Amino acid sequence: MQLAKLIRSLDVIETRGEMDLEVVGISYHSHRVKKGDLFVAIKGSESDGHHFIKEVIKKRGGAIVAERIPAYPINIPLVLVRDTRKALALISAEFFHHPSREIKMVGITGTNGKTTTSYLIESVLKSAERRVGVIGTINYRLGGKEYPASTTTPQSYDLQRLLREMVRDGIKYVVIEVSSHALDQERVRGCHFDVGVFTNISPEHLDYHGDMNRYFDAKKRLFQEILPEAGKDPWAIVNLDDPLLREFRKELPHLRAMNYGLTQGEVRTLHKEVSLKGTKAVLSTPTGPLEIKTPLIGEHNLYNIMAATAVGTSLGVPSEVIRQGIGALSRIPGRMERVGEGSPWVLVDYAHTPDAIEKAIMGVKRFAKGKLLIVFGCGGDRDRSKRPLMGRIGAQLADLAIITSDNPRTEDPLKIIAEIEEGAREVSPRRYLVIPDRREAINQAISLAGPQDLVLITGKGHENYQIVGDEMLSFDDREVAQKALEQRGKRA
């Protein structure tokens, strides 16, 4: 494809060299550049692509897109733009012939619930016999194939390439989790969404965004910028029970609405029964009452179910098919996933923010006939401000909180634990234990639990590893819990 065609949608400041060059590929990593490639120099968290332009020239790269002109002479075409991340997204969409125009796209953003909602929507669409692909936190799924997810939302070039592969495989619907990082870094620019979902908003990733306002602003961009550019008359589906989202929805009169909440919105709850065995509910929808039954537990999952119902309704899926799709989903990896047979109850969940921890505890505590024990920690090299908050919530709401290591990464795990303990200590030193070794912590929780008690293990969910320093060690909360239950059974 000609360079001139690739850059036609960009806000170009200046061009140098021949724009009729035939571009054979696109790269944003200098070490992956091949002869004739267009290299887009983006600024990363650890390195800046502008520093590698000489290397690209030596590799006989075809052209450069950059935010600044190098001080040294270059002998290949150069395009100067204000934002190379945005440029990469628009160029990639053009290079792959805008695959998102050929499929129905559902984008889900929010602090919590994105993954569960994506699984529910996928199940609804499969029940409607529609070929669907999913791009999310756990993995990328298309046409019976699965790829590991390196990030929740891929870089824009990788995303467009994946979308084109999905189109070639005959996929007609794509559900994608859209992270705040992806929105801030322009990864979904150039995607033409049919539906946008906003699940909720609470503090998260403040180490990256700086403060809650910037984090919220990043999330808003899906609805304020990306959806309006789609040209598809898209739907906005928003959780009206979240006060910040309820106010935000008033700012979007130009988008079609299919909102939800327990008592408000186009999709709302008329009746609900939630237990450790699952959820039953009757929902009010624009097409009439809908009775649903699912093994998923917790009121927070009822919100995810309502979101999926709103999406299905907006896409024209019949109510009976929505009911079947929701009922067909038996489990979601690491999302309130049950381990064992319930004596004691053991649940593994991905909750790793103060809001998610609180909702997870409150969502199951009422059903525990005995005590509730929680095992949790906080990830290293991430937002430190949430650590004492999570310690306080765990000690306050659980009967016993066991503070342990999560993914410490390059931080000292004992220092992370000490910061969590600050919040727990404010409640009572008698309401928590500190067991740094995560395996030992899980074993101890299950050992201490009575047959009517509930053990909630949070933070890592579906992850089958633990990151310590620069090493990724094999570790799966579900496997560790299962072995602990087996050992408990042998001792009984």
N, C-alpha and C positions, 0 to 999 in steps of 0.2 A: 504494500500500500504506500502511496506517495506521502512524503512528510507533510506537504502542504494540506492534504486531506486530513491527516491525523490531527493536525493542530488547528483546524478551522473553527472549532468551538472554544478555543482558549482565548483568554484575555492576554494577548501577546504585546509585550512592551517593545521588543526589537528582534529582528532576525538577521543572521549573518550567514552567508554562503547560499548554496543552491537549495531551494525548497522542493524541487522536483525529484529529489533523491528517493529511491525505492527502499523503504524500510522493511527488513526481513523479520525483525523481532524486536521485543521491548525488554529492557532490564532496568531494575532499580538497585541491583547489587553489582558492583564493579567486577567482582571475581567471576560473575556468571555471564559477562558480556561476550558475545560472539561477533564475528566479522559481520558488519552491516547492521548491527543492532542500534536502535535508538536508546540511549542511556538517559534516564531521568534522575537527576541528582537531588535526592531528598535528604532532609535532616532527620536522623534517627536519635534515639535517646542516648546512644553511646558513640555514634560516629556520624559524620556529615559527608554525603556523597560528593559534595563539591571538592573535597580533598583528594578524590580519586579520579578526577577528570583526565590527568596525564596518563594514568594507567589505562583508562578506556581508549585513549587515542593510540597508545602503543598496541593495544589489542585489535586495532583497526575497526573500532566502533564506527557506525555510520554517521551519527549525529548526537547532539547533546541538547537536553532541555535543562535549564538552570535558572536560579534566582539571582545570580550575579555572574558577571563576565570575569573569567580568570585573568590574572595580571600578565600571564605569559601568552604568547601567540598560539592559536589553535588552527589547524588546517582542515577541520571538518565543520559542517553546518551547525549552527548554534541558535537556539530559540530561547529568548529571555522572557520569563514570566514572573509574576509576583508570588505565586504559590505553586511549588512543584508537586506537592501532594495532590492538590486539586487537579493539576495538569495530568498527573499520572492516571488518575481515575477517569478523566474524560478521554484521554488518548487510548486507554485500555478498552473502554466501552466502544470507541470507534474502531479500534483494531479488530475486535471480535464481533463487529457488526451488530452491536446493541442486542445481545441475547435476551435481556430482560423485557424487551418489547414483544417478544414472541411467547412469553409465558405469563402466568398469573403469579405475582410476587406478594408475599406477606412478610412484613418486617415487624419484629417484636423488640421493643426496648423496655427499660425499667430496671430497677435495682434487683428485684427478686422475681422468680416465677417464669423467667423467659424460657428456660429449658423445658420445664413441665408443660407449659402452654404450647411449645413447639411440638412436643410429642403428641399432645391431645389433638392439635390441628392436623398433624400428619395422619393420625388414626381416623379422624373424621373424613378426611379426603380419600384415604384408602378405602373406607367403607362405601364411599360414593364412587368407587372404581375409577378414581382419577390418579394418574401417575404423578407422584410427588417426590421431591427431593428436599432434604433438610440440611442446613448449614448452621452448626451451633457449637455449644461448649463441649459436649461429649465427643461428637464426631461429625463428619460430613457424610450424608447418606444419599445415594442415588442409584436407582435401578438395581437394587440388590447388592450394590457395592458399598463398602464403608471405608473412609479414610480417617486416620487420626487427626484430631483438631489441634493444631499448634496454637491457634488463638481462636477466641469465640467467633470473630468476624475476620476473614482473611484480608490481606493487603489487596488493594483495588485491582491490580493486575491479575493476581491469583483468583480473586473472586470472579472477575469477568471470564477468565479462562474456564473456571469451574462451571459457570452458568452456560457457557457455550457447549461444554461437554454434556451438560444435562439436556440441553435442547437437542443435541445430536442423538441422545439416548431416548428421545421421545417423551421426556418429562414435560408436563404441562403446568405444574404448580411447584413453586419453591417457597419454603418457609425458612426464614433466616433470622437468627438472633443478632440484633444490632447493638453492639456495646457502645458505651460513652467514648471509649478510646477510638473506635471506628468512626464515629460521627465527628469527633474532634480532628481526626487525621484524614478526613475526606475519603474514607475507604468505600463508602456506598454512594458517593457522588456518581451520577451517570446511571444509577439503577432506577428503573421505572416501576415503582411499587403500586399495587392495587389496593393494599390494605396496610395500615400502620396500627400497631397495638402498643399502648403504654400501660404496663401492669401496675406500677407503683413507683414511689421515689423516696429514698432515705439515704443518709450519708454513706458514701462508699467511694473508693478510689480518690480520696482527698489528697493523698500523697502526690498524685498526678495532676489533678485539676486545681488544687490549691485551696478551694473552699466550696461550700455547698452550692452557692449561686452559679459558679462556673460549671460545676458538675451538672446541675439542672439545665443550664443553658445548652450544654452539649447534647443532652437527651432531647431537648425541645427541637433541635435542628431537624430531626426526622420529620416532624410535622410542619415546621415553619418553612423549611427549605426543600427537603428531598421530595416529600409527597406532592407539593404543589407543582414541582417540575416534571412530574410523571406524565402528564397529558392523558391520564386515564380516568379522571373524575374519581379519585381514590376515597376510600373510607378511613375515618379516624375512629379507633375503638379505644376508649379511655376508662379507667377505673374511677368512677365518680365518688367512691368512698374514701379515696385519698384526698385530703383537703387541698394539697398543692395542685393536684391534677384537676380537681373540680374547678378551681379558679383558672387554671391554664386552659381548660377546654373552652372557656368563654372567649378566649382570644382567637379561636379558630372557627369563625362562622362560615368560612369558605369551603370547609371540608364536610362531606357527608358524615353523619354521626350514627354510630351504633354502640352506645356506651353501656356500662354495666355497673352493678352494685347490689348489695344485699336487699336494699329497699328502693333503689332509684336506678334510672336508666332504661334503655330499651330492652335490656336483658336483666332480670332481677329474680330474686328468690321468693317463692310463695310458701315453700315448706322445705325443711331440711332435717336430716337425721345423720349425724356424724358419729362414728365409733371407730375403735381400733380395727374393726373388720372391713371398714369402707365407708362410703358416703351415699346416701339416697337424698334426692331433692326433687322438687317440682319447680321449674323455672318458668317465668313469664317471658315470652319472646314475641317479636312482631308477627310471627306466624301462629301464635297460640301457645297454650301451656305445653311444657316439655318435661316429661318425667325421666330422670336419669338415675343410674345406679353404677357405681364404680368401686373397685377395691382401694382407690386412692383415699388417704385419710387426711384429716385436718381441715379446718375452715379455710386456710390459705389455699388449699387445693380447690375448694369450691369457687374461689375467685378465678383460678386458672381455668376451671371448667366453664365458667360464664364467659370468659374471654374467648375461649375456643368456640363456644356456641355462637357468640356474636360474629366471629369470623366466618364460621360455616354458613350462618344465615345471610351475611353480606355477600357471600359467594354463590348463593342460590342453592345450597345443599338442603334437601328436604329434612324436616324435623326428625322423622323416623330414622333417617340415615345418621344424623347427628347423634341421636340416642345410641344407636348401635356402635358408632365409632368411639364414643366416650366409654361405653361399657366394655369394649373390646381391649382397651389398654389396661393390662393387669399390673404392670410395674414400670417404673422409670429408674434407671440405674442411679443409685445414690441419692434418690429423692424420697425421703420417708420410706426407705426400702427395709422391709422386715427381714430379720435374720432369725432362724429357728422357728419354733412352734408356739411361742408365747408363754413360757414358764421359766424365767421371766420374759416379758416382752423386750425385744431388742430392735431398735430402729437406727438406721444409718442415714444421715441427711447432710446435704451440702451447705447448710446454713453457716455463713461465715461473716455476717455483719451483725451489729447490735439488733437491728430491726428483725432480721431473719431469725436470729437466736430466740428473741422474745416470742415471735409468732410460732416458731417451732415448739417451744416449751408449752405455751398456752394452748396450742392446737391439739396437744396430746395429753396434757396433764389431767384434764377433767375426766379422761377415760381410764386412767390408771387406778386400779383398785387399791394398790399399795403406794409406795413412795416412787418418786421420779428422780433418777440419778442422771446427770449429764456429764459427758466427757468432751472437752473442747480445748482448743488453743487458738493462737493467732499466727498468721503467716509472717515470715520475716521479709524485710525490704518492702514493706507495704505500710499503709496508713497506721501510724502509731496511736493516733488519738482514739481509735475505737477500742483499744485493748482494755483500759480500765472500765469502759462502759460495758463491755462484754463480761468482764469479771463480776461487775455489780449485778448485771441481769442474771447471770448464771447462779450466783449465790442467793439472790433474792427470790427467784422463781422456782428453782429446783430444790428438792429436799437435801440433795448433796451434789455439789459441783466438784468435779475432778479436773483440775487444770493441768494440761500436759502440753507437749510440743506438737506443732502442726507441720508446716513446711518452713523451717527456720531460715532456709537459704543461707545468705552470708552473715546473718546476725547470730549472736550468742543466744541459744534457746533459753538459757536461764534468765537472761535479761528480759527477753520477751515475756516469759512467765511472770517475772517480778512486776512488770508493768500491768499485766492482767490482774495479778494478785492485789494491786493497790485498790482496785474497785471492789473486789471480793471482800477484802479486809474491812471496808467501810460498812458492810452488811453484818458480818460476824465471822470471826476466825473458826467458829465451830461448824460453819455451813459449807466448808470446802476443804479439799485435800490438794496437795501439789505432788504430782507424780510425773517427772519430766519425760520418762521413757513411755512413748505412746502405747506400745504393746502391753507393757506392764499396767498402764492406766486402764486400758480396756479390760484386761484380765481381772484387775482388782474390782472394777465396777460390776462386772458380771458375777464375781465371787461374792461381793457384798449384797447383791440384790436378792430379795426374797422372791418366792414364786409368784406373788401378785404385783411385784414391782415392775417398773419400766426403765430401761436403760436407753438413753438417747445419745448417740455418738455423732457429733457434728463437726463440720469444717472441711472435710475432704470428700465426702460423698462417693462419687464414682471413681475417684482417682485411685490408681493402683501403684502409686509411688509416693515416696517422701523425699523432698529436696533438702539435703543437708550440705551446706557449703556449695560446691559446684557439682556434687554427686546426686544422681537420681537413683534412690534405693528402692527396691521392690517392697511395697507395703500397701495392703488393702484392708481397710477397716472391717469390711464384711467378712473376709477370710479369717482375720484375727478373732473377730467376735464369734464366728462359727466354731473355731477350734476351742475357744474359751468355754462355749456352751457344751461342747462335747466332753471337755475335761470335767466340767461341773457335773454332767450326767454320770460320768464314771465314778465320781466321788459319792454320788447320792446313794 
